[in-house]
């Protein structure tokens, strides 16, 4: 099994040591979320085939679904031409969004600037994460 070091060394991490990562439903193509990966998150994702990200707000590794159970099983990873952004094609269990929607992109900006909820709410975030 590869340790992926050579591949990870080719990636161009930003000045904070991060790559942009977009999670996309492997079947439908729906964009589920955007997050960031550091070297260790990318290595864990490649090894486990479960999405792992770097939480900028908590400054720690974050295995998607570790708390909620809404894991992302990675089917394919593609990298852009600059080697600084990834697309993860995933099988999403439950919702990707921490506020209960299937996708974090659940609102549409209308021409007049108003927001319309167009996404599907698939779980109650208070039930999953507890009331704040």
C-alpha positions as CSV (number, residue, x, y, z in Angstrom):
1,X,0.0,0.0,0.0
2,X,1.3,3.5,-0.9
3,X,2.0,6.0,1.7
4,X,1.0,8.7,-0.8
5,X,4.0,11.0,0.1
6,X,5.0,11.5,-3.5
7,X,1.5,12.5,-4.6
8,X,0.9,14.7,-1.6
9,X,4.3,16.4,-2.2
10,X,3.0,17.3,-5.7
11,X,0.0,19.2,-4.3
12,X,0.3,22.9,-3.9
13,X,-1.0,23.8,-0.4
14,X,-1.6,27.5,0.3
15,X,0.3,29.6,2.8
16,X,-1.8,28.1,5.6
17,X,-1.0,24.6,4.4
18,X,-4.4,23.9,2.9
19,X,-6.1,22.7,-0.3
20,X,-9.6,23.5,-1.3
21,X,-11.8,20.3,-1.5
22,X,-15.2,20.1,-3.0
23,X,-17.4,17.1,-2.1
24,X,-19.8,16.0,-4.8
25,X,-22.4,13.2,-4.9
26,X,-20.8,10.4,-6.9
27,X,-24.2,9.4,-8.5
28,X,-26.0,12.7,-9.1
29,X,-23.1,15.2,-9.3
30,X,-24.8,17.5,-6.7
31,X,-22.2,19.7,-5.0
32,X,-22.5,18.8,-1.3
33,X,-19.9,21.0,0.4
34,X,-16.7,22.9,0.2
35,X,-14.0,22.3,2.9
36,X,-10.2,22.3,3.2
37,X,-7.6,19.7,3.6
38,X,-4.1,19.8,5.1
39,X,-1.4,17.2,4.3
40,X,-2.6,14.8,7.0
41,X,-6.3,15.1,6.1
42,X,-5.5,14.3,2.5
43,X,-3.3,11.3,3.6
44,X,-6.1,10.0,5.8
45,X,-8.7,10.4,3.1
46,X,-6.5,8.6,0.6
47,X,-5.8,5.8,3.0
48,X,-9.2,5.3,4.5
49,X,-11.4,6.4,1.5
50,X,-13.5,8.3,4.0
51,X,-13.5,12.1,3.7
52,X,-11.3,13.9,6.3
53,X,-10.9,17.6,6.4
54,X,-9.1,20.3,8.3
55,X,-11.4,22.4,10.4
56,X,-10.2,26.0,10.2
57,X,-12.5,27.1,13.1
58,X,-11.3,24.4,15.5
59,X,-7.8,24.0,14.1
60,X,-8.1,20.2,14.0
61,X,-8.6,17.2,11.8
62,X,-12.3,16.5,11.1
63,X,-13.5,13.2,9.8
64,X,-16.8,14.0,8.1
65,X,-19.6,12.3,9.9
66,X,-17.6,11.4,13.0
67,X,-20.1,13.1,15.3
68,X,-23.3,12.9,13.1
69,X,-22.8,9.6,11.5
70,X,-23.2,11.3,8.1
71,X,-20.0,9.9,6.6
72,X,-18.7,10.5,3.1
73,X,-17.4,7.3,1.5
74,X,-14.9,8.5,-1.2
75,X,-15.4,6.9,-4.6
76,X,-13.0,9.1,-6.6
77,X,-10.7,12.0,-6.1
78,X,-9.7,14.4,-8.9
79,X,-7.2,17.2,-8.8
80,X,-7.2,20.4,-10.8
81,X,-4.5,21.5,-13.3
82,X,-2.7,23.6,-10.7
83,X,-2.7,20.8,-8.1
84,X,-4.2,23.1,-5.5
85,X,-7.9,22.0,-5.5
86,X,-9.6,18.6,-5.2
87,X,-13.1,17.2,-6.1
88,X,-14.1,14.3,-4.0
89,X,-16.9,12.2,-5.5
90,X,-18.6,10.6,-2.5
91,X,-21.4,8.4,-1.3
92,X,-23.0,10.7,1.3
93,X,-24.8,9.1,4.3
94,X,-27.5,11.5,5.5
95,X,-26.8,15.2,5.1
96,X,-23.6,16.9,4.3
97,X,-24.6,20.2,5.9
98,X,-24.3,20.8,9.6
99,X,-27.6,22.7,9.7
100,X,-29.5,19.6,8.4
101,X,-29.6,19.9,4.6
102,X,-28.4,17.3,2.2
103,X,-26.0,19.9,0.6
104,X,-24.5,23.0,2.2
105,X,-25.6,24.8,-1.0
106,X,-29.3,24.7,-0.1
107,X,-30.2,28.3,-0.9
108,X,-30.5,30.0,-4.3
109,X,-29.8,33.7,-4.7
110,X,-32.7,35.2,-6.7
111,X,-32.2,38.1,-9.2
112,X,-33.6,40.5,-6.6
113,X,-31.0,39.4,-4.1
114,X,-33.3,37.4,-1.9
115,X,-32.5,33.9,-0.8
116,X,-34.8,31.0,-1.5
117,X,-34.4,27.6,0.2
118,X,-34.2,25.1,-2.6
119,X,-32.5,22.2,-0.9
120,X,-33.8,19.3,1.1
121,X,-33.6,19.2,4.9
122,X,-32.7,15.6,5.8
123,X,-32.1,15.8,9.6
124,X,-32.7,18.0,12.6
125,X,-29.4,19.4,13.7
126,X,-30.5,19.8,17.3
127,X,-31.2,16.0,17.4
128,X,-27.8,15.2,16.0
129,X,-25.5,17.8,17.6
130,X,-27.6,18.9,20.6
131,X,-29.2,22.2,21.2
132,X,-26.9,25.2,21.5
